[in-house]
Amino acid sequence: MPRKSDQEVRHEVGQRLKEVALLKEEARDLGLKFSSVPEERLAAKIRGEAAKSPYIYAQSWTSGTTIGASAYYTVYVSNPDPVGYNPVFVSVFFGAANFLDDIAEALAGRDDRWPYLSTSPFGLAAAATTSKTFNYSVPTGIAVSTYLGNSLVWKGEYHDKGSYFDRGFFDVSLH
């Protein structure tokens, strides 16, 4: 795909940063934890240097909660490319996997006491953004501790191997 000009990258970075500021304020007002991609890394993702397209640019989640409680995680995804993707999925699982290079290895070590969740298939148009929210219940019968969540953005292929785009990490501390 053709590279974006520096001006196009700066414009898109500016758009994402304005949106991130609003999302961060909303998360704070709801008592949620929030993370977003720093400006330099965001520019690298938009240029396609730091992730395959599309990419995660922000996320918010229930961080402190209790066993058996309801919780949720929201991921914000952008497609900087001039083409759309379909079907795209976001999947969420728990386990110490964020540092692993191999996604299969990460999934093999998932904590199966927690749910494994995926969105319905969706399309992501050229230059579009979307958010996906996962509602889940914290499992019962587990220790009071901090648990590690992972999200994956990927494209399915009905008759071939799909493509991994990007991933995120979040923490859930139980008290």
N, C-alpha and C positions, 0 to 999 in steps of 0.2 A: 504494500500500500504506500502511496506517496506520503512523504513526511509533511507535517504541518510546518508552516512558517513560524518564526519566532513570535511574530505579531499574533498569529492564531493561537499559539500556545499560551501567550500572556493573557489574551482575552478569555480563553477557557479557564485558566487558573483563576482569574478574577471572578468569573461566574461561580466556580466551585467554592471559592473562599467566602463569597457573600452568602451563599447557601449554607455553608458550614457554620458560619456565625449564627444564623437563625436556628439551625438544628441544635447547636450547642446550648443556646439559651432555652429552647424548648425542653431539651433533656434535663437541664438544671431545674427548670420549673416543675418537672414531673418527678424529680428525685432520682433520675437515672444517671448511670455512668456514661461517659461519652468519649469517643476518640475519633480523630480525623488524621488524614495524611498531612504531614508538614509540607509547606509550600514547595520546597525544592524537589521533594519526592513526588509531589503531585505533578509538577511539570515533567518529570521523568516518565511518570506513568502515562501522561497525555501524549508524549512523544513516542511511547511504546518502548522505552528503554528499561523500565523497572517492572513491568508486568506485561503479560499478554493482554490484549484488549478483550472485553471490557475490564474495569477495575473497581475495587471497593475504595470509596473516598471518605466514608464516615460510617460510624455505627453507634448505637445506643442500646443500653441493656439494664435489666434489673441486676444489680451487683450484690447488694446485701439483702438477704431474705432468710426464711426459715424452711425447715424440712416440711414437705407437703404443700407449700405455698405455690401460688401461681406466679409465673415470671414470664418475661418476654425479652426478645432480642430483635432489633431492627437493623438491617444493613442497607446502605445507600450505594448504588452501583451506577457507574457512568460508562457510556460507550463513546469514546472519542473518535471512532472510525467513521469513514464515509459510507459504510455498508452496515446493514442490520444483521442481527443474529437470531436464529430460531431453530430449535427450541433451546432456551436458556433455563438453567436451574440454579437455585441456591440451596445448598445442603448444610445442615448444622449437626455437629456431633460433639461429644465431650471426651476428653482425654488429653494427656500431655503429648501434643502432636505438632504444635506450632513451629518448632525448631527442626522438624524432619524434612528433608528434601523430597523424599518419596511419598506421594499421596497414598499409595497402596499401603505402605508401612504405617503411615499415620492412621488410616482407617482400621488396620488390623489391630492396633493397640487402643482402640476406642473403649471408653468406659460404658459398657452395655447396661449399666444400671440406669443411665440417663437415656432419654429418647434420642433417636436418630431421625431427623426431620428433613424434608425436602419440599420445596415449593412445587406447585403445579407448573408445567412447562409454560414459558412466556416468551414473547418476542421482545427484542430490544432494538429499536430503530436506530438508524444512523444519528449520531450526536444526541441521543436521548439519555435520560437518567430515569431511575426507578428506585423504589424502596420496597423491601419485603420484610414483613414482621412475622415472627414465630412466637406463638403462645404455647407454653408448656407448663407442666407441674413438676416441681422439684420432687425427686423420688423420696419415698419414705424408707426407713431402715438403713440409712447411710450415716456416716459420721459427720459431726459438725467440723467443717474444714472449708478450704477454698477449692473449687472445682474449675477446670479449664475448658472453655468452650471454643470451638473452631467453626468457621464458616468457609465454604468453598463456592465460588462462582464458576460454572462450567457450562459448556454447550454439548448437548446430546446429539448423537448421530444414530438414526434409526437402523442403519445397515452398515455401520463401521464404528471405529473407536471415536469417542467423544474428545473434546478439547478442554483442558483445564485453563481457566483465565487468571483467577486471583484468589487469595484467601485472607481471612481475618482471624483475630484472636480476641476472646473476652473472658473475664473471670467472674465467678459467682461465689461469694463468701456466705456461708451459712452460719447463723448464730442461734 
